[in-house]
Amino acid sequence: MTTIPARRRSWWQTARRDPVLMSPLLLTVVIGVLAFVTPDNVAVSRLLPAAPALAASMWSVAATVTLGAFAICVVIAVALVLGTPGMLFTAVAIGAVTAAAGYAAYIRLQRERTLTEVRSVADAAQAVVLRPVPPRIGRTDIATLYVAAAAQARIGGDFYAAVETPYGVRLLIGDVRGKGLAAAGVAGAVANCFREAAHDEPDLAALARRLDTSLGRYSASLPAQDASERFATALLAEIPAGGGPAALLNCGHPPPLLLHAGRVTTLDPAVPSPPLNMAALIGSGYHVESVPLAAGDQLLLYTDGVTETRDRAGAFFPLHRWASRRPPAEPAEFLGRLRAELLRYSEGRLDDDIAAMLIRCRPGGQVLRPPEVPDGGAGSGAGGGPGEDM
């Protein structure tokens, strides 16, 4: 039994999974057959240079040149069998096109290798910002979602983190102004500072001040251009390990949603806090608020890419209404449905990166909720975002 070398076997296996890769060879065969069966005055063989030109866009240099040589053999065979004049010019044309196609394939492969290296670096940089979050920390189930606005994007300014500390489970989600490597640098500075400071600071206000200071120092170390615009919105949450209400601190970020017993509540802050690296400019402090949680309650944290997703008519995605109509689901399943709905709603044309975290309280260690959250206070109602019902 004949054995196929590993590289060749891999190529054939790829070709079997993607028949488009076989199209240059099929084109050569079809043109060759037509050249034999058509009348002499129809020079179908002159179309053969199209085959190596097509192969250059998907094949290796060696495969492209081999196909060109095969096409020349087909032309010679047609000339010998049919005695068709003028085949020398066609063979020379195929040779010239094959040489150009081989060079084009070489340039394409070089660019693909460079792109692969750049993507690997971007993946490593993004891994610093978006480290994997375990599905369970203490008595809290956690699921995360990240969708890049561009299909080939690997890095952006949205970030999240979750750590278990002596004070309970502490969570962070945020969004940096801007996109690309500059935004990723700011996001990495904030996320890494959070992972370290969350274990030391006694409350969320002190933790926010620590993040604000860290981001200010990071911005000061960069060129002064647009330094005032290096800021990030963020939402900090703390779920105590020993029970008690959760703590929230909203630094100019979209308000989270509380899913309780089939009801969805938008937790708008009663006293707004400034975005990170903006406290000194605005002259405001950080304010922590309490949210009672019961076993089974879910808390949805998200970036503005979710609520600012638009449909073809330009309408914002109605996150509150959509969440209100969802049946109970596991956190990962819920976020999977959210991702699918956002892509469907926008028809795959996302304008901004999307990040989300869904937290579910497990039985034990939590305080029971009061019968109802008052409608007139902070954290009630469905308003507050462009994607919610009016």
N, C-alpha and C positions, 0 to 999 in steps of 0.2 A: 504494500500500500504506500502510495506516494505521500510524503509529509510536506506540509507547507511551512516555510520559515515563519517565525513568530511575527515579524513585522508585516510580511505579506498576508499572513492569516488574519492579522488585525485589520488590515486594509480591506480584505474581502468581507470580513464580518461587518465592518462599518458600512461597506457598500450594500450589503444585503439589508441592513437596517434602514439605509437611506438610498433608495433607488436612483435618486437624482445624481449621485456620484457616477453612475454608469452611463449617464446621458452622452458624454463625449464619445465613448466607445460605440454606443448604439447609433449615434449620428454617423459615425464612420461606416459602420456596417450598412445602414440604410442607403447612404449615398453611393457606396460601392455597388450594392445590388442594383440600384436604379441605373447606374452607369453601364452595367452589363445588359440590361433589358430594354433600355430606351434607344431610339434611333440614333445613328451616328451624328446627325445634325443637331442634337440636343446634348450639349457638353455638360452633363450633370456632374461629372467628376471635378469640375472647376469649383464646386462648393466644398470640396474636402478641406481646404485650409480653415474652414470654420471649426472643425473638430479640435485641432490642437489649441486654437484660440480660446475655445470654451473650456478645455481642460486646464488651461493656465489659471482659471479662477477657482479651481477646487482640487487639483492634483498636485503631486510633487513634481520637481523639475525632471527627474528621471522618467516618471510615468508620462509626462507631457511630451518629452522628446521621443520616447518609445512610440507613443500614439502617432506622432508626426511621421516617424519612419514607416510605421504600418500604413499610413495613408499614402505615402510615396510608393510603397509596394503595390497598393491597390491600383494606383494610376498606371504603373508600369504593366501590371497584369491586364488592365483594360486595353492598353495600347498594343500589347502582344496578341491578345485574343481577337480584338476587333479591328486592329490595324488603324486605329484612329489617329490622324495626324495632329500635331500641335500639343501632344501630351508632355513634351519636354518643358514647355513653358509652364504648364500646370504643376509639374514636379518641382521646378525651381521655385514657384510661388509657395508651394507647401513647405519647402525647405526654409524659405525666408520667414514665413509666418511661424514655423516651429521654433526657429531660433529666437524670434521675438517673444513667443509664448513661453519658452523656457526661462528667459530672463525675467519676464513678468511674474512667473511662478516663484522664482527665486526672491524677488523683491517682496511679493506677498507673504511668503513664509518668514522672511526676516521681520516684517512688520507684525506678523502674528506672534512671533516669539517675543518681540519687544512689548506688545500689548499684554501678553501673558505675564511677563515679569512685572509690568506696571500694576496689573490687577493683583498679583500676589502681594506686592507692597501695600496696595490699598486695602486688601483683605487683612493684612497684619495690623495696619493702622486702625481699621475699623474694629478689629478684635480688642484693641486697647480701650476703645470707647464703649463698645457693646459686648462686654464679656457675657458668656452664657450665664443665665440665671437659673438656679436649680428649681425644679417644679414644686418643691416644698421646702419651706424654711420654718422650723418650729411648727406652730399650728396654723400656718398660712400656706395655701396653695397659690402658686403664681404661674401665670402664662404671659408670654411676651410676643409682640408682633413688630416687625420692621419691614417696610416696603419702600424701596427707592423709587423716586419719581421717574427716573430714566431706567429703562430696562437693563442697561449695561453699567449702571452706577454701582460703585462699591463703597462709597464713603460720603458722609454728609454731616449735618449739624444737629440731628436729633440724637438724643442719648437717654439711657435709663440705667439704673443700677438697683440692686437690692442686697442688703447685708444683714446678718444676724448680730446684734450687739447686746451688751448688758442691759440696755434699756428696752429691748424688744426688736422686732423686725423694722428696719428703716428702709424706706424706698425713695427713689429719686427718678423723676422724668423731666426732661427739659428740651428746649429748642434754642439753638444759637442763631442770631441774626446772620444771614448769609448762607452760602453753600460752598462745597468744595473743600480743599485742603485747609484753608484758613479757618473755616467753621469747624472742621474736624479737630483742629488744634485746640480751639477754645473748648469744644465739647470734651476732649480728652482731659484738659486741665481741670474742668469742673468735676467730671466723673471720678477721676483718680483722687482728687482731694476729698470727695464725698466718701469714697471707700475707706480712706484713712481716718478722716475726722469723725465719721459716724460712730466710731467706737469710743471716742474721747469726750465729745461735747455732751453736756447733761440734758439739753433740750434742743428742739428744732430751731428756735430763734438763734441760739448760739451757733448751731451748725450752719444756718444760713449766713450769719455774719462771717464765719470762717470761709465759706465758699465765696462770698463777696470779696473778701480780702485776697484770697488766692487768685481769683479771676483778675482783680485789679493789678496784682503783681505780674501776672502773666501778660496782661495787656501792656504794662509798662516796659516789659522786656522786648517788645516788638517795635517796629518802626512807628513813628508818631502818626502817620497818615491814617485817618479814620479811627483813631484810638477811642474816641468818644462813642463810637458805634459798636464796640466790642462788648456786647452784653448778651445775656441769655435769660429767657423766662424759665422758670422751674417750679415744680411742685414737689414738696417734701411731705412724706407721710411716715407715721410711727404707729405701729400696732404693739402695745405693751405685751411682754411675755407673761406677766402675772395677772393679766386681766385689766379691765378698765376701758374707757373710750379711746378710740384712735385719735391721734393728733394730726392736723393738717396745717401746712403753711404754704400759701399760694403766692409765688413771686411773679405776678403778672402773667400767669399761665392759664390756659383754658381750664375751667372748673371741672373736677371729676364728677362722675356719675355714681350714685349709690343705688344698687339693685337690691331691693328688700321686699320679699313676699309678693313678687309680681309688680311692684311699684318702682319706678325710676325717679330719683330725685337728683337734681343738679345742685351741687354743693358750692354755691357762690360764696366767696369770702365776705364776712360782714365788714371787715376792715382790710382794704387791699394793701399788699406789701409790694415794694419795688422789685423790678427784675434785678438779677445779680449784676454787680458792677454799676448799679445806678442809684444805690442808696444815698451816697454822699451828694450826688448831683441833685436828686429829688429832695433830700433832707427828710427822709422818712425811715422808720424802723421796720422790724419784722414782727408780725402778729400771728400767734398760733391759735387755732380753734379746735374744739373737740367735736368728735362725731361718734355717737354710740353705735356699736356694731353688735349684731347677734350671730350665732352660728348659722352658716349658710349665706350670710350677706356677702355681696360682691362689690368691689370698688374698682371702677374703670378709670384708669389714668391714660391720657392720650395727648398728642401734640396737635397743633392747629391744622396740620395737614389732613386730619380726619374731617373736621367740621368745615374746612374750606375746600373740600373736594366738590367740584361742580359737575353738573350734567351738561348736556348739549345746549340747553337753554340758559345756562349760567346760574342755575339755582344751587344753593349750598346743600350739602348732604344733611338730611334731618336725623342726626345721631340720636337725639332723645326719643323721637317718635319711633325710630327703627328699633332701639333697645327695648322700648316699652312693649313692642309686639313680639319679641323673641321669647320662645319657651325656655324654661330652665335648661342649662347646659353646663358641661364641664368648661373650665376656663379656656383650655386650648381649643375646644370645639367652638366656643363662642367667638374667640378671636379669628378662627378660621372662617366662620360665617361672615364676620365683619370684613375681613380682607376680600372675600369673594364679592360681597355686596358693594364695596367701594370700587372695585375694578369694574363691576357691572354698571354701577351708577355713572362712572366717569367714562365708560367705554374704553377703559385701559389708558386714558390720557390723564395721568396724575400730574398736577402742577407743583406738588411739593412732596417731600419725603413724609412718610407716615410711621409713627411709633406709638405703641400702646402697651399697657400692662393691665392685667386683670387679676385682682387679688380676691381670694375667697377665704373667709374665716372658718376654720374647722371647729368642731365641738370642743369645749373645754377652755378655760382661761379667759373667756370674754364676758363682758357685762351685758345684761339683757337690755334691749332697747326700751324706751318709753313707748306707750301705746301708739302714738303718732308723732311725727315731726311737725311742729307748728308751721302753718303755711306762710305766716308773715315774716318769719325770721330768716336769718342767713342759712343757706343750705337747703332751701325749700324751693318748690316750683320747678318749672321746666324751662325757664327763660335763661338768658345770659349769653347765648351763642348764636352765630348766624345760621347754624344748621338746625335750629329748634323751632317748634311750632309757635306761632303767634296767636 
